[in-house]
Amino acid sequence: MDVILKGKYIIKCKIEAQTGLHIGEGNNSLEIGGIDNAVVKDAEGKPYIPGSSLKGKMRALMEFAEGKVRDNLLVVSVKREGKPEICLHMCDDKECPVCGLFGRNHGKHVTKKEFLKDPNAEGRDFSDAVIPTRLIVRDAKLIESSITEEMKENLDLEWTEVKFENNIDRITSKANPRQSERVPAGAQFSAEFVINRFQVDSKDDQKYYLEKFIKAMKLLEDDYLGGQGSRGNGKVKFVDIEIFYKDSSDYEKDSNKLQPIATAKSLDELKLS
């Protein structure tokens, strides 16, 4: 396989929380007086959106949208006690828009369908279809000024709010209260995405994967990011969008002179020439 880097599309934008946003830190410990379910924070104690959270959610939405969530197209990622626990789409189809944009792993993989028939199935090797990942997702840092002084007056913590919820027994009405930390609605994060444009065996990507990525952005806006999305959290919007293109030869020039190839206040207004 011959792979040539033709250039890079760089998408810069802001991610605005339309409702409270909760992306957990993955720490199950609870200090006395602490919050049950804290959000992930950077080294300065400010909430941020990990690139892995964005990329993982977008990939999952695209798997559904592109018809890839089927037993014969899902591979077993994690298994426990002889059963498939976590499955995701991955294949050796070089034309697959999901694997082409989000990447695929080396080595042998067993589909869910194969695993259910034989937990010891050897699987297939996808190595011949593996190329460098096209999509790079940066961590999205909080824009501090987006949380105004007026908003801070109503927050429980410096940058975040605390949402109280109850699990209530349907018979006895006994409640089990818990607290979840959330980034407040209106907060904005500075985001950047990079899409590598390759020529693979003489076939040029052109804008194909850029268009697929914009589809993933639109899907995310109508879904949710982070946890507890079915209970009001995680509605986000992409705003102040700029798309730049750097040809491979531009890396020998002054990149500061590059102009965006597309700009828009929102995805609804975004047009690619």
C-alpha positions as CSV (number, residue, x, y, z in Angstrom):
1,M,0.0,0.0,0.0
2,D,1.3,3.4,-1.0
3,V,0.2,6.3,1.3
4,I,1.1,10.0,0.6
5,L,0.1,12.9,2.8
6,K,-1.4,15.5,0.5
7,G,-2.3,18.0,3.2
8,K,-4.3,18.6,6.4
9,Y,-7.7,20.1,7.1
10,I,-7.7,22.0,10.4
11,I,-11.0,22.8,12.0
12,K,-11.0,25.4,14.8
13,C,-14.2,26.2,16.7
14,K,-15.8,26.6,20.1
15,I,-17.9,24.0,21.8
16,E,-20.7,25.6,23.7
17,A,-22.6,23.8,26.4
18,Q,-26.3,24.3,25.8
19,T,-27.2,22.4,29.0
20,G,-25.1,21.3,31.9
21,L,-22.2,19.1,30.8
22,H,-20.8,16.2,32.8
23,I,-17.7,14.3,31.7
24,G,-16.6,12.2,34.7
25,E,-13.1,12.0,36.0
26,G,-13.2,8.2,36.5
27,N,-12.4,8.4,40.2
28,N,-14.8,6.4,42.3
29,S,-13.4,7.5,45.6
30,L,-15.4,10.0,47.7
31,E,-13.9,12.4,50.2
32,I,-15.9,13.5,53.2
33,G,-18.0,16.5,52.1
34,G,-17.0,15.8,48.5
35,I,-19.1,15.3,45.4
36,D,-20.3,11.9,44.4
37,N,-19.6,12.3,40.7
38,A,-17.0,15.0,39.8
39,V,-16.1,16.2,36.3
40,V,-12.7,15.8,34.7
41,K,-10.3,18.7,35.3
42,D,-6.9,19.8,34.0
43,A,-3.8,20.4,36.0
44,E,-5.1,23.9,36.9
45,G,-8.4,22.5,38.3
46,K,-10.5,23.8,35.3
47,P,-12.9,21.5,33.6
48,Y,-12.1,20.5,30.0
49,I,-13.4,18.1,27.3
50,P,-10.9,15.3,26.6
51,G,-10.2,14.6,23.0
52,S,-10.9,10.9,23.7
53,S,-14.4,11.7,24.8
54,L,-15.1,13.7,21.7
55,K,-13.6,11.2,19.3
56,G,-15.2,8.2,21.0
57,K,-18.7,9.7,21.0
58,M,-18.4,10.9,17.4
59,R,-17.2,7.4,16.3
60,A,-20.1,5.7,18.1
61,L,-22.6,8.0,16.4
62,M,-21.1,7.4,13.0
63,E,-21.1,3.7,13.5
64,F,-24.9,3.8,13.9
65,A,-25.4,6.4,11.1
66,E,-23.3,4.4,8.6
67,G,-25.0,1.1,9.4
68,K,-22.0,-0.6,11.1
69,V,-23.7,-1.7,14.3
70,R,-24.3,-5.3,13.3
71,D,-23.0,-8.5,14.9
72,N,-20.9,-9.4,11.9
73,L,-19.3,-5.9,11.8
74,L,-18.6,-5.4,15.5
75,V,-15.4,-6.7,17.0
76,V,-15.0,-7.8,20.6
77,S,-12.9,-5.2,22.4
78,V,-13.3,-6.4,25.9
79,K,-14.5,-9.8,27.1
80,R,-15.3,-11.0,30.6
81,E,-16.1,-14.5,31.9
82,G,-16.3,-15.8,28.3
83,K,-18.8,-13.2,27.2
84,P,-18.3,-10.1,24.9
85,E,-18.6,-7.1,27.2
86,I,-17.6,-4.2,24.9
87,C,-18.0,-4.3,21.1
88,L,-17.3,-1.7,18.5
89,H,-17.1,-1.5,14.8
90,M,-13.8,-2.2,13.1
91,C,-13.2,-3.9,9.7
92,D,-10.7,-4.4,6.9
93,D,-12.8,-2.7,4.3
94,K,-10.4,0.0,2.9
95,E,-13.5,2.1,1.8
96,C,-15.1,2.1,5.3
97,P,-15.8,5.7,6.2
98,V,-15.8,5.0,10.0
99,C,-12.5,3.1,10.1
100,G,-11.0,5.4,7.4
101,L,-11.7,8.5,9.5
102,F,-11.4,7.3,13.1
103,G,-8.8,4.6,12.6
104,R,-8.4,0.8,13.1
105,N,-6.0,-1.3,15.1
106,H,-3.3,-3.7,14.0
107,G,-3.6,-7.4,14.6
108,K,-6.3,-10.0,14.6
109,H,-9.9,-9.2,15.6
110,V,-12.9,-11.4,16.3
111,T,-16.4,-10.3,15.4
112,K,-19.2,-10.5,17.8
113,K,-20.9,-13.0,15.5
114,E,-17.8,-15.2,15.4
115,F,-17.2,-15.0,19.2
116,L,-20.8,-16.0,20.0
117,K,-20.3,-19.1,17.9
118,D,-16.8,-19.9,19.2
119,P,-15.2,-17.9,22.1
120,N,-11.8,-19.2,21.0
121,A,-12.1,-18.1,17.4
122,E,-8.8,-16.8,15.9
123,G,-10.3,-13.8,14.1
124,R,-9.0,-11.9,11.1
125,D,-5.9,-9.8,10.7
126,F,-6.7,-6.2,9.7
127,S,-3.1,-5.1,9.3
128,D,-3.2,-4.9,5.5
129,A,-5.9,-2.2,5.8
130,V,-4.2,-0.1,8.5
131,I,-3.0,3.3,7.6
132,P,-2.2,6.3,9.8
133,T,-5.3,7.7,11.5
134,R,-6.9,10.5,9.6
135,L,-8.6,12.3,12.5
136,I,-6.8,13.9,15.3
137,V,-8.8,15.4,18.2
138,R,-7.3,17.9,20.6
139,D,-8.4,18.3,24.2
140,A,-10.9,21.2,24.3
141,K,-9.8,23.8,27.0
142,L,-12.3,25.9,28.9
143,I,-12.6,29.5,27.7
144,E,-12.6,31.1,31.1
145,S,-14.4,34.3,30.0
146,S,-17.4,32.3,28.9
147,I,-18.3,31.7,32.5
148,T,-19.3,35.3,33.5
149,E,-19.2,36.9,36.9
150,E,-23.0,36.7,36.9
151,M,-22.9,33.0,36.3
152,K,-20.2,32.5,39.0
153,E,-22.6,34.1,41.6
154,N,-24.9,31.1,41.0
155,L,-22.3,28.3,40.9
156,D,-21.6,25.9,43.7
157,L,-17.9,25.7,42.9
158,E,-15.4,28.0,41.1
159,W,-16.2,26.8,37.6
160,T,-19.0,24.3,38.0
161,E,-22.5,23.7,39.5
162,V,-23.8,20.7,41.5
163,K,-26.9,18.9,40.4
164,F,-28.8,16.9,43.0
165,E,-30.7,13.8,41.9
166,N,-32.6,11.0,43.8
167,N,-33.1,7.3,43.2
168,I,-36.5,6.6,44.7
169,D,-37.9,3.2,45.7
170,R,-41.2,2.7,43.9
171,I,-42.8,1.0,46.9
172,T,-41.4,2.6,50.0
173,S,-40.5,6.0,48.4
174,K,-37.1,5.8,50.2
175,A,-34.7,8.2,48.5
176,N,-31.0,7.7,47.7
177,P,-29.7,11.3,47.0
178,R,-26.6,11.8,45.0
179,Q,-24.6,14.8,43.6
180,S,-23.2,15.3,40.1
181,E,-20.9,18.1,39.2
182,R,-21.6,19.8,35.9
183,V,-20.1,22.5,33.7
184,P,-22.9,25.1,33.5
185,A,-24.9,25.9,30.3
186,G,-23.2,28.7,28.4
187,A,-19.7,27.6,29.1
188,Q,-17.5,27.4,26.0
189,F,-14.4,25.3,25.1
190,S,-11.8,26.0,22.5
191,A,-11.6,23.0,20.1
192,E,-9.3,21.9,17.3
193,F,-9.6,18.9,15.0
194,V,-7.1,17.8,12.3
195,I,-8.0,15.6,9.3
196,N,-5.2,14.2,7.3
197,R,-5.8,14.1,3.6
198,F,-4.1,11.1,2.1
199,Q,-3.6,9.6,-1.3
200,V,-3.8,5.9,-0.9
201,D,-2.8,3.8,-3.9
202,S,-3.3,6.7,-6.3
203,K,-6.8,7.5,-4.8
204,D,-7.0,11.0,-3.3
205,D,-9.3,11.6,-0.3
206,Q,-10.1,15.1,-1.5
207,K,-12.8,16.4,0.9
208,Y,-14.5,13.0,1.5
209,Y,-13.4,12.6,5.1
210,L,-13.8,16.3,5.9
211,E,-17.5,16.0,4.8
212,K,-17.9,12.8,6.9
213,F,-16.5,14.6,9.9
214,I,-18.9,17.5,9.6
215,K,-21.7,14.8,9.5
216,A,-20.3,13.5,12.8
217,M,-20.4,17.0,14.3
218,K,-24.0,17.4,13.3
219,L,-24.9,14.1,14.8
220,L,-23.3,15.1,18.1
221,E,-25.3,18.3,18.2
222,D,-28.5,16.3,18.1
223,D,-27.3,13.8,20.6
224,Y,-25.3,14.4,23.8
225,L,-21.7,14.5,25.1
226,G,-20.7,13.0,28.4
227,G,-22.8,11.3,30.9
228,Q,-26.5,11.4,31.9
229,G,-27.5,12.7,28.5
230,S,-31.0,11.1,28.7
231,R,-31.6,13.2,31.9
232,G,-30.8,16.7,30.5
233,N,-27.0,16.8,30.4
234,G,-24.6,17.1,27.5
235,K,-26.3,19.1,24.7
236,V,-23.6,21.0,22.9
237,K,-23.3,23.3,19.8
238,F,-20.3,24.0,17.6
239,V,-19.9,27.8,17.0
240,D,-17.4,30.2,15.4
241,I,-16.2,27.6,13.0
242,E,-13.1,28.1,10.8
243,I,-11.7,25.5,8.5
244,F,-8.1,25.8,7.1
245,Y,-6.3,23.7,4.6
246,K,-2.6,23.2,4.6
247,D,-1.1,21.5,1.5
248,S,2.0,19.4,2.3
249,S,4.1,22.1,0.5
250,D,2.7,24.8,2.9
251,Y,4.8,23.4,5.7
252,E,7.8,24.9,4.0
253,K,6.1,28.3,4.0
254,D,4.9,30.9,6.5
255,S,1.7,29.2,7.8
256,N,0.5,32.5,9.4
257,K,-0.5,33.7,6.0
258,L,-3.0,30.9,5.5
259,Q,-6.7,32.0,5.1
260,P,-9.6,29.8,6.1
261,I,-11.4,28.0,3.3
262,A,-14.7,28.1,5.1
263,T,-16.1,30.1,8.1
264,A,-19.5,30.0,9.8
265,K,-21.1,31.0,13.1
266,S,-22.7,27.5,13.3
267,L,-22.9,24.2,11.4
268,D,-26.2,25.2,9.9
269,E,-24.4,28.1,8.1
270,L,-21.3,26.1,7.1
271,K,-20.7,25.7,3.4
272,L,-17.8,23.9,1.7
273,S,-16.7,25.3,-1.6
